[in-house]
Amino acid sequence: MKHTESPPIQDIAKQFAIPEKQFSCHPYGSGHINDTYLIQSLGEVETRYLLQRINHHVFKDVPALMQNMGKVTSHLQEKLQTADKFSRHFTTITLLPTHSGKLYFQDQAGQYWRMQHFVPHSISYDVVTTAAQAYQAGKAFGTFQALLKDLPADGLQQTIPDFHNMESRLRQFQQACDADPAGRKGQIAEEIAFVEKRKPAMSALYQQVKEGAIPLRITHNDTKFNNVLLEETTHEALCVIDLDTVMPGVVLYDFGDAVRSIVNTGAEDESRQEKIQVNLSFYEAFAEGYLTETLSFLTAKEIERLAFSAQYMTFIMGLRFLTDHLAGDVYYKIRHQGHNLQRARAQFTLLTRMEDLYEPMKAIIHQRSQHKGD
């Protein structure tokens, strides 16, 4: 079937059940995957919505993704209405259905769209600059997991299979090494040795997940700081957004990836190794905020592996960058030749810094969880 051009944004917005007849549409935000538009009413009472075109090249099964989002947001809204602990500050996104009752609209060009209420009085940041922000990030993702702890993980679908599967990522890396399609293997002997040395420890953690020693829960799977909305005045955690990757997973992935992005003093693709350090005060603040909300339900095994999860997620990101470099830069966009190798080296440098601080990082978790019973 040949797809035609998508209708104008105004016509797309009118497919959703909003009362406003007159509104403005403007591009919004700086997301790299979905295209977002701010829909703003033109009446006396200002109402705002976010309209998003979902990238169905990244998310292959949009109906399943939206089914996940519907279940999760409905559960969060129900819990927030009955849980006094969370009701004063925390909220969740609210999806708007189409006139036919679906949570998404597919236009004549085959593009998928969704709409949600704009979260008022909120602000977000791309980079953590204070320990207070790190603490609120921990509170946000911890609260998100706490509210979802009683929603069965098997009720959601895997929208991106094997997303943090170490066995799968190592297999893809080995295949890229064996094929060497871009002729780059000979230039990265040091990085290959780095991966080989750490494979046993990384695989051991994933084996615990496979065996069920670490339970399957509903997790966010993209715990960057800019996916947390803070209240614009108090700067308290208000909402966790970007729920495209919410699916069954383990809490270690969310904790570890948040730490990876929050504590790094350098950029994700930093070329100067001396710029890459671990901000231990940010780690401590994030861990404190996170455990404040999750300690009541995390198992002893989950708590025991929290500190190592930061190494796991940093390793897996470095491995993905290195695999793409070997494959000829086919997945990640690059700004220059060797960019993926630069990214991989930056992640591996960050990992070595975490290894050097592993005992203090474990001690911080232990200190903040020592009242947890067996």
Sequence and secondary structure as in RCSB ss.txt:
>XXXX:A:sequence
MKHTESPPIQDIAKQFAIPEKQFSCHPYGSGHINDTYLIQSLGEVETRYLLQRINHHVFKDVPALMQNMGKVTSH
LQEKLQTADKFSRHFTTITLLPTHSGKLYFQDQAGQYWRMQHFVPHSISYDVVTTAAQAYQAGKAFGTFQALLKD
LPADGLQQTIPDFHNMESRLRQFQQACDADPAGRKGQIAEEIAFVEKRKPAMSALYQQVKEGAIPLRITHNDTKF
NNVLLEETTHEALCVIDLDTVMPGVVLYDFGDAVRSIVNTGAEDESRQEKIQVNLSFYEAFAEGYLTETLSFLTA
KEIERLAFSAQYMTFIMGLRFLTDHLAGDVYYKIRHQGHNLQRARAQFTLLTRMEDLYEPMKAIIHQRSQHKGD
>XXXX:A:secstr
        HHHHHTTB  S SSEEEEE S  SSSEEEEEEE SSS  EEEEEEE TTTSS HHHHHHHHHHHHHH
HHHHHHH HHHHTT     EE BTTS S EE TTS EEEEEE  TTEE  SS  SHHHHHHHHHHHHHHHHHHTT
S GGGS  SSTTTT HHHHHHHHHHHHHH TTS GGG HHHHHHHHHHHHHHHHHHHHHHHTSS  EEE S   G
GGEEEETTT  EEEE   TT EEE HHHHHHHHHHHHHBSS TT S GGG  B HHHHHHHHHHHHHHHTTT  H
HHHHHHHHHHHHHHHHHHHHHHHHHHHTS SS  SSTTHHHHHHHHHHHHHHHHHHTHHHHHHHHHHHHTT   
